[in-house]
Amino acid sequence: MAELERRLAALEEAAGATGAAPAAPPSTPKRDPGDALWALNGLKEQLAGLGAVNGGVMFTGSVRTPAGLRYEWQYGLPTDTVMDGDWAASAEAFAALGQPVRLRLLREVLSGRCTAAELTELDGTGTTGQIYHHLRQLTAAGWLRTTTRGRYEVPVERVVPLLVMLIAAGRSDARPT
């Protein structure tokens, strides 16, 4: 069963990697404008239909970056899958974000500064060698990827999770709704 859940999660992630929002099912109920917890209630309905007795976790977003790129993405798993997973496997991804210069580099890439040359020109980010070290760390952890020689992008499947992590860490200028 765990292998099946892993394969399903990989397929869902691959489907979300296109950056396009999945088509809404024909039976999508209309949202009650007075329902402040509409997303949570929708998740609970979906989980009940899947028989996920211990609930689940989902994150989703529709984002337009300062560079004008648009990302729509969602991902979720049953609670049991998350609780039973290998949490230590996430340490590298978290560690890569634990450095202020790396967070700034991610912000700059999302804002349109995508080449190594542009990133090394930023004030207060260190030497060229230090910048390349940070870029390698972010790439190794999956937060960045190279598209062409010296050009970087945040992968589609990482944009919304990155923003969710910033909100969860309480380090975002965003206000809860």
C-alpha positions in Angstrom: 0.0 0.0 0.0 2.8 2.4 0.8 4.4 1.8 -2.6 1.0 2.5 -4.3 0.7 5.8 -2.3 4.3 6.8 -3.3 3.5 6.1 -6.9 0.3 8.1 -6.8 2.1 11.0 -5.1 4.7 10.9 -7.9 2.0 11.0 -10.5 0.2 13.8 -8.8 3.4 15.8 -8.5 4.2 15.2 -12.2 0.8 16.3 -13.2 1.1 19.5 -11.2 4.5 20.2 -12.7 2.9 21.6 -15.8 2.0 24.7 -13.9 -1.6 24.5 -15.1 -4.5 24.1 -12.8 -6.4 20.9 -13.2 -9.8 21.1 -14.7 -12.5 21.3 -12.1 -14.7 18.2 -11.9 -18.2 18.7 -13.4 -19.7 18.2 -9.9 -17.7 21.0 -8.2 -20.2 22.5 -5.8 -20.7 26.3 -5.8 -18.8 28.1 -3.0 -20.9 29.6 -0.3 -19.6 33.2 0.0 -20.3 33.1 3.8 -18.1 30.0 4.3 -14.8 31.4 5.7 -13.3 27.8 5.7 -14.4 26.9 2.1 -11.0 25.4 1.2 -10.9 23.3 4.3 -14.4 22.2 3.9 -13.7 21.2 0.3 -10.7 19.2 1.4 -12.7 17.4 4.1 -15.3 16.4 1.5 -12.6 15.1 -0.8 -10.9 13.1 2.0 -14.2 11.6 3.1 -14.8 10.4 -0.5 -11.3 8.8 -0.4 -11.9 7.2 3.0 -9.0 9.1 4.6 -10.2 8.7 8.2 -7.3 10.6 9.7 -7.7 13.6 7.4 -5.1 15.1 5.2 -3.0 18.1 4.3 -3.2 20.2 1.1 -1.6 23.4 -0.2 -2.6 25.3 -3.2 -2.0 28.6 -4.9 -2.5 30.8 -7.9 0.5 33.1 -8.2 1.7 35.8 -10.5 5.3 36.7 -9.8 6.9 40.1 -10.1 8.4 38.9 -13.3 4.8 38.3 -14.7 5.0 34.5 -14.7 1.8 32.7 -13.5 1.7 29.5 -11.5 -1.3 27.5 -10.5 -0.6 24.5 -8.4 -2.0 22.2 -5.7 -0.8 19.2 -3.8 -2.2 17.1 -1.0 -1.7 13.8 0.9 -3.6 11.9 3.5 -2.3 12.5 7.0 -1.2 8.9 7.4 1.0 9.2 4.3 2.7 12.3 5.7 3.1 10.9 9.2 4.5 7.6 8.0 6.9 9.2 5.5 10.7 9.7 5.9 10.8 13.1 7.4 14.6 13.1 7.5 14.5 13.1 3.6 13.3 16.7 3.8 16.2 18.0 5.8 18.2 19.0 2.7 15.4 21.0 1.3 14.8 22.8 4.6 18.5 23.3 5.2 18.9 25.0 1.8 16.3 27.6 2.9 18.0 28.3 6.2 20.3 30.9 4.8 19.1 34.5 4.3 21.2 35.0 1.1 19.6 31.9 -0.4 16.1 33.2 0.3 17.1 36.5 -1.3 18.4 34.7 -4.4 15.1 32.8 -4.7 13.2 36.0 -4.4 15.4 37.7 -7.1 14.9 34.7 -9.5 11.1 34.9 -9.0 11.4 38.6 -9.6 13.1 38.1 -13.0 16.8 38.2 -12.2 17.6 34.8 -13.6 21.2 34.8 -14.8 24.2 34.1 -12.6 25.7 37.4 -13.8 22.7 39.4 -12.6 22.7 37.5 -9.2 26.4 38.1 -8.6 25.8 41.9 -9.1 23.4 42.1 -6.1 24.7 44.1 -3.1 25.1 42.4 0.2 25.0 38.8 -1.1 28.7 38.0 -0.9 31.5 37.2 -3.3 30.9 35.6 -6.7 32.2 32.3 -5.3 29.8 32.5 -2.4 26.9 33.2 -4.7 27.8 30.2 -6.9 28.0 28.1 -3.7 24.5 29.2 -2.7 23.1 28.6 -6.2 24.6 25.0 -6.1 23.0 24.4 -2.7 19.6 25.6 -3.9 19.9 23.6 -7.1 20.9 20.4 -5.2 17.9 20.8 -2.9 15.6 21.3 -5.9 14.7 24.9 -5.2 16.4 26.1 -8.4 17.2 24.5 -11.7 19.3 25.7 -14.6 17.5 26.2 -17.9 20.5 27.3 -20.0 24.1 28.0 -19.2 24.1 30.5 -16.3 20.3 30.9 -16.2 18.1 29.8 -13.2 14.5 29.3 -12.5 12.4 28.1 -9.6 10.7 24.9 -10.8 7.0 25.2 -11.3 6.3 22.5 -8.6 8.4 24.5 -6.1 6.9 28.1 -6.4 3.7 27.6 -4.4 5.4 25.3 -1.7 8.1 27.9 -1.3 5.5 30.6 -0.7 3.6 28.3 1.7 6.8 27.7 3.7 7.4 31.4 4.0 3.9 32.0 5.3 4.2 29.0 7.7 7.5 30.4 9.0 5.8 33.7 9.7 8.3 35.5 7.6 6.1 36.8 4.9 4.4 40.2 4.5 1.2 38.3 3.7 -1.8 38.6 5.9 -4.1 35.6 6.6 -7.5 35.6 5.0 
